């Protein structure tokens, strides 16, 4: 019962944060492995199942608001689907302790990227003569690389994909929408691969609770996103992430 309550609380909070600012999903794998003591495979299976929910709900809201380029998102996601399959295979052959280190490093780098990223106008960052939306090979390669990294380490997707898209000239809101959409395609092969390595009967009650509460959190978070100071919220998430990752990597706890 205690595990169920903690799972519900964590998914509600992380789901709300994802709905509010598009990031924070990468904290879920750490919660399951470091907080609940689950295996990396179980933690990633539960996390990616939640990422599918948040990705679907979030991208749908961004589509309604006109901030999702579906055509470009599908091209990126084809690469991510292939990369995610490769990432799962790599995860299953790498020792679990090394995977945990990779997870903590991704959380650390994700937190740092949130702190240093500046959400400027896309016109200021658009590279002359280059448009990733019209460059299929680069789009597929970006999707494959980020998909492999995310599925192997447990990063949800938006925190890695979104800054890269912004750097390549995509507007911030569109980048968030595409990244959320893309996370669904990373999550599907990841969940399939990791659940196949778990005791599904044992994990099913926790999985159902996680999906329900994560969905509720994302829904209410997205409804109140305009009321929250986004910069302050993202900074808080980033500082917390960096602190936790440093503590785990250095063995403080």
C-alpha positions in Angstrom: 0.0 0.0 0.0 2.9 2.4 0.8 4.4 1.9 -2.6 1.1 2.5 -4.3 0.6 5.8 -2.4 4.1 7.0 -3.1 3.7 6.1 -6.8 0.5 8.0 -7.0 1.9 11.1 -5.3 5.1 11.1 -7.4 3.2 10.7 -10.7 0.6 13.3 -9.7 3.4 15.8 -8.9 5.6 15.0 -11.9 2.6 14.9 -14.2 1.5 18.4 -13.0 5.1 19.7 -13.6 5.1 18.2 -17.1 1.7 19.8 -17.8 2.9 23.2 -16.5 6.3 23.5 -18.2 6.9 20.5 -20.5 9.8 19.1 -18.4 10.4 17.0 -15.3 9.4 13.5 -16.6 13.1 12.5 -16.3 12.6 12.5 -12.5 10.3 9.4 -12.6 13.0 6.8 -13.3 15.1 8.1 -10.5 12.1 8.0 -8.1 11.4 4.3 -8.9 15.0 3.2 -8.8 16.5 5.4 -6.0 13.3 6.1 -4.1 11.4 2.7 -4.2 14.4 0.5 -4.9 13.0 -1.0 -8.0 15.2 -2.5 -10.7 16.1 -0.2 -13.6 14.0 -2.3 -16.0 10.9 -1.9 -13.8 11.5 1.8 -13.3 11.9 2.4 -17.0 8.8 0.4 -17.9 6.6 2.4 -15.5 8.2 5.7 -16.5 7.8 5.3 -20.2 4.2 4.2 -19.8 3.6 7.5 -18.1 5.5 9.4 -20.8 3.1 8.0 -23.4 0.1 9.4 -21.4 1.8 12.8 -20.9 3.0 13.0 -24.5 -0.5 12.2 -25.9 -2.3 14.6 -23.6 0.3 17.4 -23.9 0.7 17.2 -27.7 -3.1 17.2 -28.2 -3.4 20.4 -26.2 -0.5 22.0 -28.2 -2.2 20.9 -31.4 -5.4 22.6 -30.4 -3.4 25.7 -29.7 -1.8 25.6 -33.1 1.7 24.8 -31.7 2.3 21.4 -33.1 3.8 20.7 -36.6 2.4 17.2 -37.1 4.2 16.6 -40.4 7.6 17.5 -39.0 6.8 15.6 -35.7 6.1 12.4 -37.7 9.4 12.6 -39.6 11.3 13.1 -36.3 9.3 10.3 -34.7 10.2 7.8 -37.4 13.8 8.2 -36.5 13.0 8.1 -32.7 11.0 4.9 -33.1 14.1 3.2 -34.6 16.4 4.8 -32.1 14.2 3.8 -29.1 14.3 0.1 -30.1 18.1 0.3 -30.3 18.2 2.1 -26.9 16.2 -0.6 -25.2 18.5 -3.3 -26.6 21.6 -1.4 -25.4 20.0 -1.0 -21.9 19.4 -4.7 -21.6 23.0 -5.7 -22.3 24.7 -3.0 -20.2 25.1 -3.8 -16.4 22.4 -2.3 -14.3 24.8 -0.2 -12.1 26.2 1.4 -15.3 22.7 2.1 -16.5 21.9 3.9 -13.2 25.1 6.0 -13.7 23.9 6.9 -17.2 20.5 7.8 -15.8 21.9 10.1 -13.1 24.2 11.7 -15.7 21.2 12.4 -18.0 19.3 13.9 -15.1 22.3 16.1 -14.2 22.8 17.3 -17.8 19.0 17.8 -18.2 19.0 20.0 -15.1 22.0 22.0 -16.3 20.4 22.4 -19.8 17.3 23.9 -18.3 19.4 26.3 -16.3 21.5 27.6 -19.2 18.9 27.5 -21.9 17.4 30.9 -22.9 14.0 30.9 -24.5 14.6 33.6 -27.1 12.7 34.4 -30.2 13.1 31.8 -33.0 14.0 34.5 -35.5 17.1 35.2 -33.4 18.3 31.6 -33.6 17.2 30.7 -37.1 20.2 29.7 -39.2 20.3 31.2 -42.6 20.1 28.6 -45.4 19.1 25.7 -43.1 15.7 24.5 -42.1 15.5 21.2 -40.2 11.8 20.9 -41.1 12.9 20.5 -44.8 15.9 18.3 -44.2 14.7 14.8 -43.9 18.1 13.0 -43.3 19.0 15.4 -40.4 15.5 15.1 -38.9 15.7 11.3 -39.0 19.2 11.2 -37.6 18.2 13.6 -34.7 15.2 11.4 -34.0 17.3 8.2 -33.9 20.0 9.6 -31.7 17.7 11.3 -29.2 15.4 8.3 -29.2 18.2 5.9 -28.4 19.5 8.1 -25.6 16.1 8.6 -24.1 15.0 5.0 -24.2 18.3 3.7 -22.8 18.5 6.2 -19.9 14.9 7.0 -19.0 14.9 10.6 -20.1 11.3 11.4 -21.1 12.2 13.1 -24.4 11.1 16.8 -24.2 14.0 17.8 -21.9 16.5 16.5 -24.5 14.7 17.1 -27.8 13.1 20.5 -27.0 16.4 22.5 -26.5 17.9 20.9 -29.6 14.9 21.9 -31.8 15.1 25.5 -30.4 18.8 25.7 -31.2 17.9 24.6 -34.8 15.4 27.4 -35.2 12.1 25.9 -34.1 9.9 28.2 -32.0 9.8 27.3 -28.3 6.1 26.5 -28.1 6.3 24.4 -31.3 9.4 22.6 -30.0 7.6 21.7 -26.8 4.6 20.4 -28.8 6.8 18.3 -31.2 8.9 17.0 -28.3 5.8 15.8 -26.4 4.4 14.2 -29.6 7.7 12.6 -30.2 7.9 11.1 -26.7 4.9 8.9 -27.5 6.9 7.2 -30.2 9.9 6.8 -27.9 7.6 5.4 -25.2 5.9 2.7 -27.2 8.9 0.5 -28.0 10.5 1.4 -24.6 7.4 0.1 -22.7 7.1 -2.9 -24.9 10.8 -3.9 -24.4 11.1 -3.2 -20.7 7.7 -4.8 -19.7 8.8 -8.0 -21.5 11.6 -8.2 -18.9 9.3 -7.7 -15.9 6.8 -9.7 -13.9 3.7 -8.0 -15.4 1.3 -9.4 -12.8 3.4 -8.0 -10.0 3.8 -4.6 -11.7 0.2 -4.2 -13.1 -1.4 -2.5 -10.0 1.4 0.0 -9.7 1.3 0.6 -13.5 -2.4 1.4 -13.4 -2.1 3.7 -10.5 0.9 5.5 -12.2 -1.0 6.0 -15.4 -4.1 7.3 -13.8 -2.4 9.8 -11.5 0.1 10.9 -14.1 -2.7 11.6 -16.5 -4.6 13.6 -13.8 -1.5 15.6 -13.0 -0.8 16.4 -16.7 -4.4 17.5 -17.3 -4.6 19.9 -14.3 -1.0 21.1 -14.9 -1.7 22.1 -18.5 -4.9 23.8 -17.4 -3.0 26.1 -15.1 0.2 26.6 -17.0 -0.6 30.3 -17.8 -0.9 31.1 -14.1 2.6 29.9 -13.1 5.9 31.7 -13.4 7.5 29.3 -15.9 11.0 30.6 -15.5 10.9 30.2 -11.7 9.3 26.8 -11.9 11.9 25.5 -14.4 14.7 26.9 -12.4 13.4 25.0 -9.3 13.1 21.8 -11.2 16.6 22.2 -12.6 18.3 22.9 -9.2 16.5 20.0 -7.6 17.5 17.7 -10.5 21.2 18.7 -10.4 21.3 18.3 -6.6 19.8 14.9 -6.6 22.0 13.7 -9.5 25.1 15.0 -7.8 24.2 13.3 -4.6 23.6 9.9 -6.3 26.7 10.1 -8.4 28.9 11.0 -5.5 27.3 8.4 -3.2 26.1 11.0 -0.6 22.9 8.9 -0.4 
